[in-house]
Amino acid sequence: MQLDLSEEQVQIRDAVRQLCVSEFAPHARRWDQESHVPRAAIERLAEQGFLGMAIPEAWGGIGYDSRTITVVLEEISRVSAALGIMIAVHNSVGALPVFRFGTDEQRRRFLPPLVSKELGAFSLSEPGAGSDAGAIQSTAVLEGDHYVLNGTKNWVTNGSHAGVYLIFARTDREAGSRGLSTFIVERGARGLVVGKTEDKMGLRGSDTVTLSLEGLEVPVSQRLGAEGDGFKIAMSMLDAGRIGVAAQAIGVMQAAFEESVKYAQQREAFGGPIAKIQAVQFKLAEMERRLQCARLLARRAAWLKDTDQPHTRAASVAKLYASEAATWVTHQAIQVHGGYGYVKEYAVEQLYRDARVMEIYEGTSEIQRLVIARSLLREGVAV
Ligand code: CAA
């Protein structure tokens, strides 16, 4: 496995960093306060091709491999984790499934808007089916040339302004997780009702909504994959999504780490900068350790994906480690800042709030442990 970034990846990282620092960083705090990332930020990323990162050039994307995508997501999340998750969800579980499982007709119709301007949303969870995704109750009943969808979905990232929604619903009541199917639905479809926007602890700039499916008619031609394949489509796409969440967590950790080192060198106590105090040094060293480990794990999972090797376990390991590390690092960053870390004037207060959900969405830490344990018991512990 290649550990270092290639020359091209370094150039991409530096260009994204410059864009994010100069154009997004000055506004990221306001996006949090106003609970809104403006459309202009998405358009700016779209201009650079970042809505089509996972889509091959032949289909209008920029065809980045998974390692390069993690680099881009880390840089975006370093200045705005809210914008980071919007772009991560769009690329890995919004646009990519249409390419991966779509017919050529579906690709021709839905990929052009997805790679150029419209955000994708992934609508799997329901009020009664989060970790137990196979327990989805929303129904899709075939009536002639279309399905009629009814039910409630929640925790939908990008849900209030996505152009394309992937919606998972039950086509067979008896078949458990084998009875789910996936549907491509466009914004504005009659019966797709956008409900309340969640008032979240962190990632406040990214919208998370509830959707009601009220007799939503979806043509058979907009079913993604075969009837009954929905659960496997969702799970395999979450493998990519979880690498993205790891990258997002790394970006947040990097920001908290940099803020902590800077503050520790400036803040004086007991006759000198607090960076000279061993208790603070140990915190900084531990932050560095967790950051480096998380980055290596994410890079390894992405490399396995890029080389078409099984990567479910590695993606869960990376997501689990990086999200728990981000919680720890941002917690300690506040500790380094003392009382100042607890007020909104300092960046670490927001980073702490933003990091917390990474242990929850796209599979909780408990679900990642379950996926890892099942995999190692089934396939063995050999590396
Ligand atoms: N890739 C492909 N297929 C997979 C798979 C994967 N990674 N994981 C499982 N499958 C297949 C299995 O092989 C099995 O196939 P068969 O029926 O042919 O045997 C089938 O799926 C069922 O698998 P399991 O028996 O393992 O399923 P389970 O019901 O025990 O559940 C689970 C497994 C790991 C708990 C799963 O339900 C899960 O990951 N839950 C968490 C869901 C999640 O992450 N939700 C987040 C939603 S998105 C979000 O957060 C919002 C957002 O916008 C950011």
Residues whose N, C-alpha, C, O or C-beta is under 5 A from the ligand:
A	BS01	CAA	V89 F122 L124 S125 G130 S131 D132 A133 G134 W155 V156 T157 S177 K232 M235 S236 D239 T312 Y361 E362 G363 I367
